[in-house]
Amino acid sequence: MSTVLIKQRYVALDVLRGMTIAGMILVNNPGTWSQIYPPLRHAQWFGCTPTDLVFPFFLFVVGTAMAFSFAGFFDGTASIKSGYAKLYKRAILIFLVGLLLNAFPFFPVRPDAELTFWENLGQFYSRLRILGVLQRIAMAYALGGTLALWLKKPKRIAVAFAATLLVHWALLWFFGGDDPYSRETNFARSLDLFLLGPKHLYKGYGLPFDPEGVLGMISGAGTVLMGYLAGVRIRKSTEKIQAVGSLYTWGLVSLGAGMVWSIWLPISKPLWTGSYVLYAGGWTLLMLAFFIYLIDIKGREKWFLPFRALGLNPLFAFVLSGLFAKIFGSIIRWQMADGSTTTPLRWLYTNVFAAVLGDNPTGSVAYAIFYVAIFTLMAMALYKKKIIIKL
């Protein structure tokens, strides 16, 4: 990571990026997982809740920002070769940070007393999850960026966008057995089992399956390219209101297309299906158009300053929130008078939020909002010092 000064930016992009990071931190850190409002839960397998829109919003904005950062590679002010080098360097860094975050604190917190230190360490790394949110961002960013740099022209990139969704669909359909979109037989799971093995996959679905798996990199790159095409449209618009109108139109078209396609290909975040890309992308286009109109045309930037601050240091805030949760929610712990163990974050929820608001969805979400506020204040402090920590 490196530290640089803040430069002039397209403010609506920063705000939307910051809102998505706030959403990612919010849904990942409830007061208790047993008390969550339905809109703050992911869909079980098919379908899409507001929470399921958060991650594709971020990937989409990654692509939109890419259209601005890549402009110099096409106008002769920077070489394409240097563009590839920067792209892969950043993708590798993001992937490694995600892997290190999974491995932190790099040793078993509660080792098996019957095993030696080295045996415990071996078991710890034999079960380490390889993939994750940052890893998906890195892989989709690398593939989407490669296609954008290689194809250059928006029309060719639009074809590549469509190809990523269709290729992903074809792989799921032809190699997924009799029930290609099921949890058990889908090709995304089969590929990850072959490449990584069951012990290195996410277990949250009741079986080894990683929602940020390797195959989803293809359709994830589609989300990035969709954002890239939106960024090209914004960057080339002579009047911002024209860009807003275009984004609204394509947002509605994308929403409709995603819903129609879902008749044959279900909307599924775990599989990151093409219908999900179009559906989530449609909502992102509408939100981006709204914020461009409200912020960059109407000048309501001050209303969204906390989100802009988060949007200038998004991945740094996300990584820090993950480290904070592990340190104060798992590693540091003590025994209570009744013999149970607790952690600083568990104690905070139980003795403040649950005690005042109840051990219910209200208390749980109030804690989550407080947790987001911690990193928003950190981002505000960096913003005031005009510092961006790039990841």
Secondary structure as GFF3:
##gff-version 3
##sequence-region A 1 391
A	DSSP	beta_strand	2	5	.	.	.	ID=ss1
A	DSSP	alpha_helix	11	28	.	.	.	ID=ss2
A	DSSP	three_ten_helix	38	40	.	.	.	ID=ss3
A	DSSP	three_ten_helix	50	53	.	.	.	ID=ss4
A	DSSP	alpha_helix	54	69	.	.	.	ID=ss5
A	DSSP	alpha_helix	71	74	.	.	.	ID=ss6
A	DSSP	alpha_helix	80	103	.	.	.	ID=ss7
A	DSSP	alpha_helix	117	126	.	.	.	ID=ss8
A	DSSP	alpha_helix	133	151	.	.	.	ID=ss9
A	DSSP	alpha_helix	154	175	.	.	.	ID=ss10
A	DSSP	alpha_helix	187	196	.	.	.	ID=ss11
A	DSSP	three_ten_helix	198	200	.	.	.	ID=ss12
A	DSSP	alpha_helix	216	236	.	.	.	ID=ss13
A	DSSP	alpha_helix	240	261	.	.	.	ID=ss14
A	DSSP	alpha_helix	274	291	.	.	.	ID=ss15
A	DSSP	pi_helix	292	297	.	.	.	ID=ss16
A	DSSP	three_ten_helix	301	304	.	.	.	ID=ss17
A	DSSP	alpha_helix	305	312	.	.	.	ID=ss18
A	DSSP	alpha_helix	314	326	.	.	.	ID=ss19
A	DSSP	pi_helix	327	331	.	.	.	ID=ss20
A	DSSP	beta_strand	334	335	.	.	.	ID=ss21
A	DSSP	beta_strand	341	342	.	.	.	ID=ss22
A	DSSP	alpha_helix	344	348	.	.	.	ID=ss23
A	DSSP	pi_helix	349	353	.	.	.	ID=ss24
A	DSSP	alpha_helix	354	357	.	.	.	ID=ss25
A	DSSP	alpha_helix	361	384	.	.	.	ID=ss26
A	DSSP	beta_strand	387	390	.	.	.	ID=ss27
###
